[in-house]
Amino acid sequence: MGSLSIWHWLIVLVIVMLVFGTKKLGNIGGDIGKAVKGFKDGVKGDEDAAAANTPPAAPSQVADKSTIDVETKEKNKF
């Protein structure tokens, strides 16, 4: 009694289709799809803008490809 079977969901789906109609449900689905696409484009646009605002990395001056360029930091003793 506590869980809903597939038959319960099919009956609910039929009732919803009778109340709203298939055309209105299709329009709602299309609107939701457009909203999701707009959200994805907005998030992607923010990532592109953030990437465009970061300064490019300074070119390293490496004489040969086996050299690894690293920065070192001094430790201060207190």
PDB file of N, CA, C and O in Angstrom, chain B, residues numbered from 101:
ATOM      1  N   MET B 101       0.819  -1.187   0.000  1.00  0.00           N
ATOM      2  CA  MET B 101       0.000   0.000   0.000  1.00  0.00           C
ATOM      3  C   MET B 101       0.865   1.255   0.000  1.00  0.00           C
ATOM      4  O   MET B 101       0.450   2.285  -0.530  1.00  0.00           O
ATOM      5  N   GLY B 102       2.070   1.187   0.588  1.00  0.00           N
ATOM      6  CA  GLY B 102       2.901   2.361   0.710  1.00  0.00           C
ATOM      7  C   GLY B 102       3.580   2.766  -0.586  1.00  0.00           C
ATOM      8  O   GLY B 102       3.837   3.951  -0.799  1.00  0.00           O
ATOM      9  N   SER B 103       3.875   1.811  -1.456  1.00  0.00           N
ATOM     10  CA  SER B 103       4.593   2.162  -2.683  1.00  0.00           C
ATOM     11  C   SER B 103       3.622   2.208  -3.861  1.00  0.00           C
ATOM     12  O   SER B 103       2.586   1.542  -3.864  1.00  0.00           O
ATOM     13  N   LEU B 104       3.984   3.008  -4.855  1.00  0.00           N
ATOM     14  CA  LEU B 104       3.150   3.121  -6.041  1.00  0.00           C
ATOM     15  C   LEU B 104       3.733   2.259  -7.146  1.00  0.00           C
ATOM     16  O   LEU B 104       4.928   2.331  -7.432  1.00  0.00           O
ATOM     17  N   SER B 105       2.898   1.451  -7.760  1.00  0.00           N
ATOM     18  CA  SER B 105       3.357   0.576  -8.840  1.00  0.00           C
ATOM     19  C   SER B 105       3.267   1.324 -10.169  1.00  0.00           C
ATOM     20  O   SER B 105       2.825   2.471 -10.222  1.00  0.00           O
ATOM     21  N   ILE B 106       3.682   0.672 -11.209  1.00  0.00           N
ATOM     22  CA  ILE B 106       3.646   1.267 -12.544  1.00  0.00           C
ATOM     23  C   ILE B 106       2.210   1.566 -12.961  1.00  0.00           C
ATOM     24  O   ILE B 106       1.964   2.532 -13.684  1.00  0.00           O
ATOM     25  N   TRP B 107       1.265   0.753 -12.514  1.00  0.00           N
ATOM     26  CA  TRP B 107      -0.140   0.968 -12.878  1.00  0.00           C
ATOM     27  C   TRP B 107      -0.672   2.247 -12.252  1.00  0.00           C
ATOM     28  O   TRP B 107      -1.456   2.962 -12.876  1.00  0.00           O
ATOM     29  N   HIS B 108      -0.261   2.540 -11.042  1.00  0.00           N
ATOM     30  CA  HIS B 108      -0.683   3.791 -10.410  1.00  0.00           C
ATOM     31  C   HIS B 108      -0.183   4.988 -11.215  1.00  0.00           C
ATOM     32  O   HIS B 108      -0.928   5.939 -11.449  1.00  0.00           O
ATOM     33  N   TRP B 109       1.092   4.937 -11.640  1.00  0.00           N
ATOM     34  CA  TRP B 109       1.664   6.046 -12.401  1.00  0.00           C
ATOM     35  C   TRP B 109       1.002   6.186 -13.768  1.00  0.00           C
ATOM     36  O   TRP B 109       0.827   7.303 -14.254  1.00  0.00           O
ATOM     37  N   LEU B 110       0.631   5.064 -14.398  1.00  0.00           N
ATOM     38  CA  LEU B 110      -0.056   5.140 -15.689  1.00  0.00           C
ATOM     39  C   LEU B 110      -1.432   5.776 -15.546  1.00  0.00           C
ATOM     40  O   LEU B 110      -1.844   6.557 -16.404  1.00  0.00           O
ATOM     41  N   ILE B 111      -2.140   5.456 -14.485  1.00  0.00           N
ATOM     42  CA  ILE B 111      -3.454   6.059 -14.254  1.00  0.00           C
ATOM     43  C   ILE B 111      -3.304   7.560 -14.001  1.00  0.00           C
ATOM     44  O   ILE B 111      -4.096   8.354 -14.508  1.00  0.00           O
ATOM     45  N   VAL B 112      -2.294   7.954 -13.219  1.00  0.00           N
ATOM     46  CA  VAL B 112      -2.049   9.378 -12.976  1.00  0.00           C
ATOM     47  C   VAL B 112      -1.715  10.085 -14.282  1.00  0.00           C
ATOM     48  O   VAL B 112      -2.192  11.195 -14.522  1.00  0.00           O
ATOM     49  N   LEU B 113      -0.904   9.460 -15.126  1.00  0.00           N
ATOM     50  CA  LEU B 113      -0.542  10.047 -16.416  1.00  0.00           C
ATOM     51  C   LEU B 113      -1.768  10.235 -17.305  1.00  0.00           C
ATOM     52  O   LEU B 113      -1.901  11.273 -17.954  1.00  0.00           O
ATOM     53  N   VAL B 114      -2.658   9.257 -17.347  1.00  0.00           N
ATOM     54  CA  VAL B 114      -3.867   9.374 -18.157  1.00  0.00           C
ATOM     55  C   VAL B 114      -4.747  10.506 -17.641  1.00  0.00           C
ATOM     56  O   VAL B 114      -5.308  11.262 -18.434  1.00  0.00           O
ATOM     57  N   ILE B 115      -4.873  10.630 -16.334  1.00  0.00           N
ATOM     58  CA  ILE B 115      -5.699  11.700 -15.764  1.00  0.00           C
ATOM     59  C   ILE B 115      -5.100  13.064 -16.087  1.00  0.00           C
ATOM     60  O   ILE B 115      -5.830  13.992 -16.435  1.00  0.00           O
ATOM     61  N   VAL B 116      -3.787  13.194 -15.977  1.00  0.00           N
ATOM     62  CA  VAL B 116      -3.125  14.464 -16.295  1.00  0.00           C
ATOM     63  C   VAL B 116      -3.319  14.802 -17.764  1.00  0.00           C
ATOM     64  O   VAL B 116      -3.577  15.957 -18.103  1.00  0.00           O
ATOM     65  N   MET B 117      -3.199  13.807 -18.645  1.00  0.00           N
ATOM     66  CA  MET B 117      -3.399  14.056 -20.078  1.00  0.00           C
ATOM     67  C   MET B 117      -4.833  14.465 -20.369  1.00  0.00           C
ATOM     68  O   MET B 117      -5.066  15.295 -21.248  1.00  0.00           O
ATOM     69  N   LEU B 118      -5.803  13.899 -19.650  1.00  0.00           N
ATOM     70  CA  LEU B 118      -7.193  14.280 -19.854  1.00  0.00           C
ATOM     71  C   LEU B 118      -7.461  15.704 -19.356  1.00  0.00           C
ATOM     72  O   LEU B 118      -8.232  16.444 -19.968  1.00  0.00           O
ATOM     73  N   VAL B 119      -6.825  16.082 -18.250  1.00  0.00           N
ATOM     74  CA  VAL B 119      -7.068  17.403 -17.682  1.00  0.00           C
ATOM     75  C   VAL B 119      -6.395  18.486 -18.520  1.00  0.00           C
ATOM     76  O   VAL B 119      -7.029  19.482 -18.868  1.00  0.00           O
ATOM     77  N   PHE B 120      -5.116  18.299 -18.846  1.00  0.00           N
ATOM     78  CA  PHE B 120      -4.363  19.350 -19.534  1.00  0.00           C
ATOM     79  C   PHE B 120      -4.373  19.217 -21.048  1.00  0.00           C
ATOM     80  O   PHE B 120      -4.255  20.222 -21.748  1.00  0.00           O
ATOM     81  N   GLY B 121      -4.507  18.037 -21.559  1.00  0.00           N
ATOM     82  CA  GLY B 121      -4.452  17.822 -22.997  1.00  0.00           C
ATOM     83  C   GLY B 121      -3.017  17.631 -23.458  1.00  0.00           C
ATOM     84  O   GLY B 121      -2.085  18.132 -22.829  1.00  0.00           O
ATOM     85  N   THR B 122      -2.842  16.910 -24.550  1.00  0.00           N
ATOM     86  CA  THR B 122      -1.492  16.589 -25.015  1.00  0.00           C
ATOM     87  C   THR B 122      -0.787  17.807 -25.600  1.00  0.00           C
ATOM     88  O   THR B 122       0.435  17.916 -25.499  1.00  0.00           O
ATOM     89  N   LYS B 123      -1.535  18.723 -26.210  1.00  0.00           N
ATOM     90  CA  LYS B 123      -0.902  19.900 -26.806  1.00  0.00           C
ATOM     91  C   LYS B 123      -0.289  20.784 -25.730  1.00  0.00           C
ATOM     92  O   LYS B 123       0.836  21.262 -25.875  1.00  0.00           O
ATOM     93  N   LYS B 124      -1.035  20.999 -24.650  1.00  0.00           N
ATOM     94  CA  LYS B 124      -0.519  21.850 -23.577  1.00  0.00           C
ATOM     95  C   LYS B 124       0.676  21.189 -22.908  1.00  0.00           C
ATOM     96  O   LYS B 124       1.638  21.871 -22.555  1.00  0.00           O
ATOM     97  N   LEU B 125       0.634  19.871 -22.727  1.00  0.00           N
ATOM     98  CA  LEU B 125       1.779  19.167 -22.134  1.00  0.00           C
ATOM     99  C   LEU B 125       2.997  19.257 -23.040  1.00  0.00           C
ATOM    100  O   LEU B 125       4.117  19.393 -22.546  1.00  0.00           O
ATOM    101  N   GLY B 126       2.806  19.185 -24.354  1.00  0.00           N
ATOM    102  CA  GLY B 126       3.918  19.342 -25.298  1.00  0.00           C
ATOM    103  C   GLY B 126       4.525  20.721 -25.222  1.00  0.00           C
ATOM    104  O   GLY B 126       5.744  20.876 -25.282  1.00  0.00           O
ATOM    105  N   ASN B 127       3.671  21.731 -25.088  1.00  0.00           N
ATOM    106  CA  ASN B 127       4.164  23.105 -24.954  1.00  0.00           C
ATOM    107  C   ASN B 127       4.956  23.282 -23.666  1.00  0.00           C
ATOM    108  O   ASN B 127       5.987  23.954 -23.648  1.00  0.00           O
ATOM    109  N   ILE B 128       4.465  22.675 -22.588  1.00  0.00           N
ATOM    110  CA  ILE B 128       5.182  22.766 -21.312  1.00  0.00           C
ATOM    111  C   ILE B 128       6.543  22.094 -21.432  1.00  0.00           C
ATOM    112  O   ILE B 128       7.546  22.622 -20.952  1.00  0.00           O
ATOM    113  N   GLY B 129       6.579  20.921 -22.077  1.00  0.00           N
ATOM    114  CA  GLY B 129       7.853  20.218 -22.269  1.00  0.00           C
ATOM    115  C   GLY B 129       8.825  21.032 -23.102  1.00  0.00           C
ATOM    116  O   GLY B 129      10.016  21.081 -22.795  1.00  0.00           O
ATOM    117  N   GLY B 130       8.331  21.675 -24.157  1.00  0.00           N
ATOM    118  CA  GLY B 130       9.189  22.524 -24.991  1.00  0.00           C
ATOM    119  C   GLY B 130       9.721  23.721 -24.226  1.00  0.00           C
ATOM    120  O   GLY B 130      10.880  24.105 -24.379  1.00  0.00           O
ATOM    121  N   ASP B 131       8.862  24.311 -23.399  1.00  0.00           N
ATOM    122  CA  ASP B 131       9.293  25.465 -22.597  1.00  0.00           C
ATOM    123  C   ASP B 131      10.356  25.063 -21.583  1.00  0.00           C
ATOM    124  O   ASP B 131      11.319  25.796 -21.358  1.00  0.00           O
ATOM    125  N   ILE B 132      10.178  23.901 -20.976  1.00  0.00           N
ATOM    126  CA  ILE B 132      11.180  23.425 -20.015  1.00  0.00           C
ATOM    127  C   ILE B 132      12.501  23.156 -20.728  1.00  0.00           C
ATOM    128  O   ILE B 132      13.566  23.485 -20.205  1.00  0.00           O
ATOM    129  N   GLY B 133      12.439  22.559 -21.922  1.00  0.00           N
ATOM    130  CA  GLY B 133      13.657  22.300 -22.692  1.00  0.00           C
ATOM    131  C   GLY B 133      14.389  23.588 -23.046  1.00  0.00           C
ATOM    132  O   GLY B 133      15.615  23.653 -22.957  1.00  0.00           O
ATOM    133  N   LYS B 134      13.640  24.616 -23.449  1.00  0.00           N
ATOM    134  CA  LYS B 134      14.260  25.904 -23.767  1.00  0.00           C
ATOM    135  C   LYS B 134      14.887  26.536 -22.533  1.00  0.00           C
ATOM    136  O   LYS B 134      15.958  27.138 -22.608  1.00  0.00           O
ATOM    137  N   ALA B 135      14.212  26.395 -21.398  1.00  0.00           N
ATOM    138  CA  ALA B 135      14.746  26.967 -20.159  1.00  0.00           C
ATOM    139  C   ALA B 135      16.048  26.278 -19.760  1.00  0.00           C
ATOM    140  O   ALA B 135      16.998  26.938 -19.339  1.00  0.00           O
ATOM    141  N   VAL B 136      16.095  24.950 -19.890  1.00  0.00           N
ATOM    142  CA  VAL B 136      17.315  24.214 -19.547  1.00  0.00           C
ATOM    143  C   VAL B 136      18.446  24.601 -20.488  1.00  0.00           C
ATOM    144  O   VAL B 136      19.582  24.781 -20.050  1.00  0.00           O
ATOM    145  N   LYS B 137      18.146  24.730 -21.780  1.00  0.00           N
ATOM    146  CA  LYS B 137      19.171  25.124 -22.745  1.00  0.00           C
ATOM    147  C   LYS B 137      19.688  26.529 -22.453  1.00  0.00           C
ATOM    148  O   LYS B 137      20.892  26.777 -22.525  1.00  0.00           O
ATOM    149  N   GLY B 138      18.789  27.443 -22.125  1.00  0.00           N
ATOM    150  CA  GLY B 138      19.196  28.804 -21.777  1.00  0.00           C
ATOM    151  C   GLY B 138      20.067  28.825 -20.528  1.00  0.00           C
ATOM    152  O   GLY B 138      21.032  29.585 -20.450  1.00  0.00           O
ATOM    153  N   PHE B 139      19.722  27.986 -19.549  1.00  0.00           N
ATOM    154  CA  PHE B 139      20.522  27.910 -18.330  1.00  0.00           C
ATOM    155  C   PHE B 139      21.919  27.391 -18.637  1.00  0.00           C
ATOM    156  O   PHE B 139      22.906  27.932 -18.139  1.00  0.00           O
ATOM    157  N   LYS B 140      22.009  26.340 -19.456  1.00  0.00           N
ATOM    158  CA  LYS B 140      23.322  25.788 -19.822  1.00  0.00           C
ATOM    159  C   LYS B 140      24.150  26.815 -20.580  1.00  0.00           C
ATOM    160  O   LYS B 140      25.347  26.954 -20.328  1.00  0.00           O
ATOM    161  N   ASP B 141      23.522  27.535 -21.506  1.00  0.00           N
ATOM    162  CA  ASP B 141      24.243  28.567 -22.257  1.00  0.00           C
ATOM    163  C   ASP B 141      24.719  29.681 -21.331  1.00  0.00           C
ATOM    164  O   ASP B 141      25.817  30.211 -21.503  1.00  0.00           O
ATOM    165  N   GLY B 142      23.891  30.033 -20.350  1.00  0.00           N
ATOM    166  CA  GLY B 142      24.279  31.070 -19.392  1.00  0.00           C
ATOM    167  C   GLY B 142      25.454  30.640 -18.537  1.00  0.00           C
ATOM    168  O   GLY B 142      26.360  31.433 -18.276  1.00  0.00           O
ATOM    169  N   VAL B 143      25.445  29.391 -18.101  1.00  0.00           N
ATOM    170  CA  VAL B 143      26.560  28.887 -17.290  1.00  0.00           C
ATOM    171  C   VAL B 143      27.817  28.806 -18.137  1.00  0.00           C
ATOM    172  O   VAL B 143      28.900  29.164 -17.672  1.00  0.00           O
ATOM    173  N   LYS B 144      27.692  28.343 -19.368  1.00  0.00           N
ATOM    174  CA  LYS B 144      28.843  28.251 -20.258  1.00  0.00           C
ATOM    175  C   LYS B 144      29.382  29.637 -20.573  1.00  0.00           C
ATOM    176  O   LYS B 144      30.595  29.822 -20.662  1.00  0.00           O
ATOM    177  N   GLY B 145      28.503  30.604 -20.740  1.00  0.00           N
ATOM    178  CA  GLY B 145      28.918  31.983 -21.008  1.00  0.00           C
ATOM    179  C   GLY B 145      29.693  32.564 -19.843  1.00  0.00           C
ATOM    180  O   GLY B 145      30.664  33.292 -20.048  1.00  0.00           O
ATOM    181  N   ASP B 146      29.273  32.252 -18.608  1.00  0.00           N
ATOM    182  CA  ASP B 146      29.998  32.723 -17.430  1.00  0.00           C
ATOM    183  C   ASP B 146      31.387  32.111 -17.371  1.00  0.00           C
ATOM    184  O   ASP B 146      32.348  32.795 -17.019  1.00  0.00           O
ATOM    185  N   GLU B 147      31.507  30.835 -17.710  1.00  0.00           N
ATOM    186  CA  GLU B 147      32.817  30.183 -17.702  1.00  0.00           C
ATOM    187  C   GLU B 147      33.719  30.783 -18.777  1.00  0.00           C
ATOM    188  O   GLU B 147      34.912  30.986 -18.547  1.00  0.00           O
ATOM    189  N   ASP B 148      33.150  31.068 -19.953  1.00  0.00           N
ATOM    190  CA  ASP B 148      33.938  31.672 -21.027  1.00  0.00           C
ATOM    191  C   ASP B 148      34.393  33.071 -20.633  1.00  0.00           C
ATOM    192  O   ASP B 148      35.527  33.456 -20.917  1.00  0.00           O
ATOM    193  N   ALA B 149      33.524  33.830 -19.985  1.00  0.00           N
ATOM    194  CA  ALA B 149      33.881  35.187 -19.560  1.00  0.00           C
ATOM    195  C   ALA B 149      34.962  35.140 -18.488  1.00  0.00           C
ATOM    196  O   ALA B 149      35.870  35.972 -18.491  1.00  0.00           O
ATOM    197  N   ALA B 150      34.881  34.186 -17.576  1.00  0.00           N
ATOM    198  CA  ALA B 150      35.900  34.055 -16.530  1.00  0.00           C
ATOM    199  C   ALA B 150      37.242  33.662 -17.148  1.00  0.00           C
ATOM    200  O   ALA B 150      38.289  34.141 -16.714  1.00  0.00           O
ATOM    201  N   ALA B 151      37.214  32.802 -18.145  1.00  0.00           N
ATOM    202  CA  ALA B 151      38.453  32.394 -18.807  1.00  0.00           C
ATOM    203  C   ALA B 151      39.056  33.553 -19.597  1.00  0.00           C
ATOM    204  O   ALA B 151      40.277  33.671 -19.696  1.00  0.00           O
ATOM    205  N   ALA B 152      38.201  34.407 -20.160  1.00  0.00           N
ATOM    206  CA  ALA B 152      38.693  35.541 -20.934  1.00  0.00           C
ATOM    207  C   ALA B 152      39.308  36.604 -20.026  1.00  0.00           C
ATOM    208  O   ALA B 152      40.196  37.338 -20.459  1.00  0.00           O
ATOM    209  N   ASN B 153      38.854  36.700 -18.775  1.00  0.00           N
ATOM    210  CA  ASN B 153      39.355  37.712 -17.856  1.00  0.00           C
ATOM    211  C   ASN B 153      40.678  37.331 -17.211  1.00  0.00           C
ATOM    212  O   ASN B 153      41.358  38.209 -16.680  1.00  0.00           O
ATOM    213  N   THR B 154      41.074  36.069 -17.233  1.00  0.00           N
ATOM    214  CA  THR B 154      42.327  35.652 -16.617  1.00  0.00           C
ATOM    215  C   THR B 154      43.488  36.034 -17.522  1.00  0.00           C
ATOM    216  O   THR B 154      43.413  35.847 -18.737  1.00  0.00           O
ATOM    217  N   PRO B 155      44.547  36.562 -16.955  1.00  0.00           N
ATOM    218  CA  PRO B 155      45.694  36.959 -17.784  1.00  0.00           C
ATOM    219  C   PRO B 155      46.410  35.713 -18.315  1.00  0.00           C
ATOM    220  O   PRO B 155      46.433  34.675 -17.652  1.00  0.00           O
ATOM    221  N   PRO B 156      46.984  35.820 -19.494  1.00  0.00           N
ATOM    222  CA  PRO B 156      47.701  34.669 -20.045  1.00  0.00           C
ATOM    223  C   PRO B 156      48.971  34.407 -19.241  1.00  0.00           C
ATOM    224  O   PRO B 156      49.555  35.326 -18.667  1.00  0.00           O
ATOM    225  N   ALA B 157      49.384  33.163 -19.209  1.00  0.00           N
ATOM    226  CA  ALA B 157      50.590  32.780 -18.470  1.00  0.00           C
ATOM    227  C   ALA B 157      51.821  33.335 -19.168  1.00  0.00           C
ATOM    228  O   ALA B 157      51.881  33.413 -20.395  1.00  0.00           O
ATOM    229  N   ALA B 158      52.794  33.717 -18.364  1.00  0.00           N
ATOM    230  CA  ALA B 158      54.036  34.242 -18.925  1.00  0.00           C
ATOM    231  C   ALA B 158      54.795  33.105 -19.600  1.00  0.00           C
ATOM    232  O   ALA B 158      54.864  31.996 -19.072  1.00  0.00           O
ATOM    233  N   PRO B 159      55.358  33.383 -20.757  1.00  0.00           N
ATOM    234  CA  PRO B 159      56.100  32.318 -21.438  1.00  0.00           C
ATOM    235  C   PRO B 159      57.371  31.977 -20.670  1.00  0.00           C
ATOM    236  O   PRO B 159      58.089  32.863 -20.207  1.00  0.00           O
ATOM    237  N   SER B 160      57.630  30.707 -20.546  1.00  0.00           N
ATOM    238  CA  SER B 160      58.842  30.285 -19.839  1.00  0.00           C
ATOM    239  C   SER B 160      60.001  30.218 -20.829  1.00  0.00           C
ATOM    240  O   SER B 160      59.810  29.910 -22.005  1.00  0.00           O
ATOM    241  N   GLN B 161      61.187  30.506 -20.345  1.00  0.00           N
ATOM    242  CA  GLN B 161      62.361  30.483 -21.198  1.00  0.00           C
ATOM    243  C   GLN B 161      63.127  29.195 -20.914  1.00  0.00           C
ATOM    244  O   GLN B 161      64.004  29.152 -20.051  1.00  0.00           O
ATOM    245  N   VAL B 162      62.786  28.173 -21.641  1.00  0.00           N
ATOM    246  CA  VAL B 162      63.402  26.865 -21.451  1.00  0.00           C
ATOM    247  C   VAL B 162      64.315  26.608 -22.639  1.00  0.00           C
ATOM    248  O   VAL B 162      63.898  26.685 -23.794  1.00  0.00           O
ATOM    249  N   ALA B 163      65.575  26.299 -22.328  1.00  0.00           N
ATOM    250  CA  ALA B 163      66.551  26.076 -23.389  1.00  0.00           C
ATOM    251  C   ALA B 163      66.357  24.707 -24.034  1.00  0.00           C
ATOM    252  O   ALA B 163      66.492  24.551 -25.247  1.00  0.00           O
ATOM    253  N   ASP B 164      66.044  23.739 -23.213  1.00  0.00           N
ATOM    254  CA  ASP B 164      65.858  22.425 -23.807  1.00  0.00           C
ATOM    255  C   ASP B 164      64.662  21.745 -23.130  1.00  0.00           C
ATOM    256  O   ASP B 164      64.298  22.119 -22.016  1.00  0.00           O
ATOM    257  N   LYS B 165      64.060  20.774 -23.772  1.00  0.00           N
ATOM    258  CA  LYS B 165      62.791  20.215 -23.305  1.00  0.00           C
ATOM    259  C   LYS B 165      62.922  19.359 -22.058  1.00  0.00           C
ATOM    260  O   LYS B 165      61.902  19.006 -21.467  1.00  0.00           O
ATOM    261  N   SER B 166      64.118  19.013 -21.634  1.00  0.00           N
ATOM    262  CA  SER B 166      64.272  18.204 -20.432  1.00  0.00           C
ATOM    263  C   SER B 166      64.360  19.067 -19.182  1.00  0.00           C
ATOM    264  O   SER B 166      64.374  18.537 -18.071  1.00  0.00           O
ATOM    265  N   THR B 167      64.418  20.400 -19.342  1.00  0.00           N
ATOM    266  CA  THR B 167      64.485  21.310 -18.216  1.00  0.00           C
ATOM    267  C   THR B 167      63.074  21.582 -17.706  1.00  0.00           C
ATOM    268  O   THR B 167      62.159  21.831 -18.491  1.00  0.00           O
ATOM    269  N   ILE B 168      62.908  21.533 -16.399  1.00  0.00           N
ATOM    270  CA  ILE B 168      61.614  21.816 -15.785  1.00  0.00           C
ATOM    271  C   ILE B 168      61.718  23.154 -15.065  1.00  0.00           C
ATOM    272  O   ILE B 168      62.619  23.366 -14.254  1.00  0.00           O
ATOM    273  N   ASP B 169      60.796  24.043 -15.366  1.00  0.00           N
ATOM    274  CA  ASP B 169      60.792  25.373 -14.766  1.00  0.00           C
ATOM    275  C   ASP B 169      59.894  25.358 -13.533  1.00  0.00           C
ATOM    276  O   ASP B 169      58.696  25.091 -13.633  1.00  0.00           O
ATOM    277  N   VAL B 170      60.480  25.646 -12.367  1.00  0.00           N
ATOM    278  CA  VAL B 170      59.726  25.689 -11.119  1.00  0.00           C
ATOM    279  C   VAL B 170      60.063  26.951 -10.345  1.00  0.00           C
ATOM    280  O   VAL B 170      61.141  27.524 -10.501  1.00  0.00           O
ATOM    281  N   GLU B 171      59.142  27.368  -9.521  1.00  0.00           N
ATOM    282  CA  GLU B 171      59.399  28.500  -8.646  1.00  0.00           C
ATOM    283  C   GLU B 171      59.726  27.966  -7.261  1.00  0.00           C
ATOM    284  O   GLU B 171      59.113  27.006  -6.793  1.00  0.00           O
ATOM    285  N   THR B 172      60.686  28.587  -6.616  1.00  0.00           N
ATOM    286  CA  THR B 172      61.067  28.169  -5.253  1.00  0.00           C
ATOM    287  C   THR B 172      60.698  29.252  -4.266  1.00  0.00           C
ATOM    288  O   THR B 172      60.644  30.432  -4.612  1.00  0.00           O
ATOM    289  N   LYS B 173      60.449  28.851  -3.051  1.00  0.00           N
ATOM    290  CA  LYS B 173      60.143  29.795  -1.997  1.00  0.00           C
ATOM    291  C   LYS B 173      61.103  29.569  -0.843  1.00  0.00           C
ATOM    292  O   LYS B 173      61.473  28.438  -0.529  1.00  0.00           O
ATOM    293  N   GLU B 174      61.496  30.665  -0.225  1.00  0.00           N
ATOM    294  CA  GLU B 174      62.389  30.544   0.940  1.00  0.00           C
ATOM    295  C   GLU B 174      61.570  30.331   2.194  1.00  0.00           C
ATOM    296  O   GLU B 174      60.475  30.875   2.341  1.00  0.00           O
ATOM    297  N   LYS B 175      62.110  29.538   3.089  1.00  0.00           N
ATOM    298  CA  LYS B 175      61.462  29.349   4.374  1.00  0.00           C
ATOM    299  C   LYS B 175      62.098  30.314   5.366  1.00  0.00           C
ATOM    300  O   LYS B 175      63.321  30.400   5.478  1.00  0.00           O
ATOM    301  N   ASN B 176      61.273  31.012   6.057  1.00  0.00           N
ATOM    302  CA  ASN B 176      61.744  31.921   7.096  1.00  0.00           C
ATOM    303  C   ASN B 176      61.623  31.222   8.436  1.00  0.00           C
ATOM    304  O   ASN B 176      60.579  30.656   8.761  1.00  0.00           O
ATOM    305  N   LYS B 177      62.695  31.264   9.210  1.00  0.00           N
ATOM    306  CA  LYS B 177      62.663  30.681  10.552  1.00  0.00           C
ATOM    307  C   LYS B 177      62.316  31.773  11.542  1.00  0.00           C
ATOM    308  O   LYS B 177      62.931  32.840  11.545  1.00  0.00           O
ATOM    309  N   PHE B 178      61.339  31.508  12.373  1.00  0.00           N
ATOM    310  CA  PHE B 178      60.921  32.482  13.372  1.00  0.00           C
ATOM    311  C   PHE B 178      61.440  32.104  14.713  1.00  0.00           C
ATOM    312  O   PHE B 178      61.191  32.808  15.692  1.00  0.00           O
TER     313      PHE B 178
END
